[in-house]
């Protein structure tokens, strides 16, 4: 496996005696006699370390989820869960974030990330939203509903710019609907580009 394309554990379906079985598989493979055994072992160890971190974060999120009955649309649940997902930054796993979100939200615990096991690509959305909301100031979390945060966090240039984010959150506090909020974000982004 090339060094820049690091993988992660994933679910795979195999057949044993004609029966379909779902198993965990690593992306890295060890091929004896290839001359790359040490690099392959190193890659397997990194994948195992990432898997262990995923399991720890899932345990933390499970505890958090018990505090929130209506967790599906509660920005505080997403914020607290997002704090647990910051391990990707701390452990240098940012380049594998999408794979980690898929592993968590599709393979292992879809119930913690939006409810049901959906399509694998779609399963990444909720952990990604949690991750970005977990980076926001705690004092700002209650200023917008879950749906408003979900919209805001689609735009990196908005949520990373404190002045623009403040304008958007003030608009949210004034009760902007989804369509109005999208238009406000579009206007702010356009204004920012024009003012450069």
Secondary structure by P-SEA (a helix, b strand, c coil): ccccccccbbbbbbbcccbbbbbbbbcbbbbccccaaaaaaaaaaaaaaaaaaaaaaaaaaaaaaaacccccccaaaaaaaaaaaccccccccccaaaaaaaaaaccccccccccccccccccaaaaaaaaaaaaccccccccccaaaaaaaaccccccccaaaaaaaaaaaaacccaaaaaaaaaaaaaaaaaac
